[in-house]
């Protein structure tokens, strides 16, 4: 019994009339009757008898029906799953992001994405940019989110936003009363900030040189979140990105840094591997969440 024959048989068993079964299957009554006759010819026995205008299942049909219904249900599930896959509504999404996006707009994107597609599994990793590039190249993730838009020969880099640097300091610090802070205000303070090899460090070094000042952090960091315990411990004042939700951490406050320095936010994908439907859907939600929190 072929799949279409199975559908006709099960629908006739459910509905009891050719008219109702044909309507449910969205085919004509003559077409359905023809499929039934062909099925009975192949089987070598009748499945239904006509009694006063209705179809009455034969004993053979009654015996076949439970197994046929099980297979019919599985075919329906398979059809729905294949349709979901075609439209990107199922599967596994694997993303990796550096700490600031992971703690800011990625959770917002995941919230809306999970509401829309609860059947899609999301695997989210937090890693530095250099590791995210390696994860993409190795196929361990299919989508990366970093705060650096430097080019890579095999990676598609799309700048989707930017975020300004801020000063992070203890909430009871004397400088916390200022509306904004610059390098001139931080003279005499122990400075916690990015090492010169990472992009924010390069941008800060250039801004300091333009003012005739020196940018030499006493405590160097790669990622902004690592500055938090140092600031809380009273070790100094930090210049970090403003993407992290610093207001959620008690004991610290942040102030705008001047001159304004913006750090790019970029989405990374492999050039040789197109996104699956589910990952493309996740990207759309990340776009929206990023745009809601960052400068375009």
Protein Blocks (a to p, Z undefined) as FASTA:
>chain_A
ZZklmmmmmmmmmnopaklmmmmnopafklmmmmmmmmmmmnopafbdceehiacddfkl
mmmmmmmmmmmmmmmmmmmmmmmmmnopgcjddddddfklmmmmmmmmmmmmmmmmmmbc
cddddddfklmmmmmmnopacbdcdddfbdcfkbccddfbdcdddddddfkbfklmpmbd
cfklmgoiacddddfkbmklmmmmmmmmmnopacddfbdcfbfklmmmmmmnonaccddd
fkbcfklpghiacddddddddddddddddfklccdfklmmmmmmmmmmmmmmmcZZ
